[in-house]
Amino acid sequence: MATVRVSIVHDDTGRIVSVSRPAENANVIVLSGDGQSVLETEVDEESVNDLVAGKHLVDAGNKKIVEKAP
Protein backbone atom coordinates (compact mmCIF):
# COMPACT_ATOMS: atom_id res chain seq x y z
CA MET A 1 0.00 0.00 0.00
CA ALA A 2 1.26 3.44 -0.90
CA THR A 3 1.48 6.07 1.80
CA VAL A 4 0.93 9.77 1.23
CA ARG A 5 1.81 12.83 3.29
CA VAL A 6 -1.27 14.73 4.53
CA SER A 7 -1.95 17.81 6.60
CA ILE A 8 -5.04 17.43 8.79
CA VAL A 9 -6.73 20.47 10.29
CA HIS A 10 -8.63 19.52 13.45
CA ASP A 11 -10.43 21.28 16.27
CA ASP A 12 -9.73 21.05 20.01
CA THR A 13 -11.90 17.92 20.33
CA GLY A 14 -10.03 16.11 17.54
CA ARG A 15 -12.77 16.49 14.92
CA ILE A 16 -11.21 16.62 11.45
CA VAL A 17 -12.05 19.84 9.66
CA SER A 18 -10.05 19.31 6.46
CA VAL A 19 -7.44 17.06 4.89
CA SER A 20 -4.87 18.37 2.41
CA ARG A 21 -2.65 16.23 0.26
CA PRO A 22 -0.13 18.51 -1.46
CA ALA A 23 1.41 17.63 -4.81
CA GLU A 24 4.85 16.02 -4.72
CA ASN A 25 7.71 18.45 -4.18
CA ALA A 26 5.27 21.27 -3.38
CA ASN A 27 6.12 23.57 -0.51
CA VAL A 28 2.72 24.10 1.14
CA ILE A 29 1.80 25.76 4.41
CA VAL A 30 -1.57 24.71 5.83
CA LEU A 31 -3.21 27.26 8.10
CA SER A 32 -5.76 26.65 10.83
CA GLY A 33 -8.35 28.89 12.45
CA ASP A 34 -9.06 29.75 16.07
CA GLY A 35 -9.29 26.63 18.22
CA GLN A 36 -7.74 24.48 15.48
CA SER A 37 -4.39 22.81 14.91
CA VAL A 38 -2.64 21.01 12.05
CA LEU A 39 -1.26 17.46 12.22
CA GLU A 40 1.14 16.48 9.44
CA THR A 41 1.47 12.71 9.05
CA GLU A 42 1.64 9.86 6.55
CA VAL A 43 -1.38 7.65 5.89
CA ASP A 44 -2.31 4.88 3.48
CA GLU A 45 -3.55 6.47 0.29
CA GLU A 46 -6.77 4.45 0.48
CA SER A 47 -7.64 5.85 3.92
CA VAL A 48 -7.77 9.53 2.89
CA ASN A 49 -11.48 9.26 1.98
CA ASP A 50 -12.25 7.79 5.41
CA LEU A 51 -10.56 10.75 7.08
CA VAL A 52 -12.71 13.18 5.12
CA ALA A 53 -15.87 11.14 5.80
CA GLY A 54 -15.60 11.69 9.55
CA LYS A 55 -14.76 8.12 10.57
CA HIS A 56 -11.66 9.21 12.53
CA LEU A 57 -10.47 11.75 15.09
CA VAL A 58 -7.07 13.24 15.79
CA ASP A 59 -5.49 12.32 19.11
CA ALA A 60 -3.44 15.50 19.41
CA GLY A 61 -1.67 14.42 22.59
CA ASN A 62 -0.23 11.34 20.91
CA LYS A 63 -0.04 12.93 17.43
CA LYS A 64 -1.99 10.16 15.72
CA ILE A 65 -5.28 9.38 14.06
CA VAL A 66 -7.80 7.14 15.84
CA GLU A 67 -11.08 5.57 14.74
CA LYS A 68 -14.25 7.05 16.17
CA ALA A 69 -16.16 4.84 18.57
CA PRO A 70 -19.41 3.53 17.02
C-alpha positions in Angstrom: 0.0 0.0 0.0 1.3 3.4 -0.9 1.5 6.1 1.8 0.9 9.8 1.2 1.8 12.8 3.3 -1.3 14.7 4.5 -2.0 17.8 6.6 -5.0 17.4 8.8 -6.7 20.5 10.3 -8.6 19.5 13.4 -10.4 21.3 16.3 -9.7 21.0 20.0 -11.9 17.9 20.3 -10.0 16.1 17.5 -12.8 16.5 14.9 -11.2 16.6 11.5 -12.1 19.8 9.7 -10.0 19.3 6.5 -7.4 17.1 4.9 -4.9 18.4 2.4 -2.6 16.2 0.3 -0.1 18.5 -1.5 1.4 17.6 -4.8 4.9 16.0 -4.7 7.7 18.5 -4.2 5.3 21.3 -3.4 6.1 23.6 -0.5 2.7 24.1 1.1 1.8 25.8 4.4 -1.6 24.7 5.8 -3.2 27.3 8.1 -5.8 26.6 10.8 -8.3 28.9 12.4 -9.1 29.7 16.1 -9.3 26.6 18.2 -7.7 24.5 15.5 -4.4 22.8 14.9 -2.6 21.0 12.1 -1.3 17.5 12.2 1.1 16.5 9.4 1.5 12.7 9.1 1.6 9.9 6.6 -1.4 7.7 5.9 -2.3 4.9 3.5 -3.6 6.5 0.3 -6.8 4.4 0.5 -7.6 5.9 3.9 -7.8 9.5 2.9 -11.5 9.3 2.0 -12.3 7.8 5.4 -10.6 10.8 7.1 -12.7 13.2 5.1 -15.9 11.1 5.8 -15.6 11.7 9.6 -14.8 8.1 10.6 -11.7 9.2 12.5 -10.5 11.7 15.1 -7.1 13.2 15.8 -5.5 12.3 19.1 -3.4 15.5 19.4 -1.7 14.4 22.6 -0.2 11.3 20.9 0.0 12.9 17.4 -2.0 10.2 15.7 -5.3 9.4 14.1 -7.8 7.1 15.8 -11.1 5.6 14.7 -14.3 7.0 16.2 -16.2 4.8 18.6 -19.4 3.5 17.0 
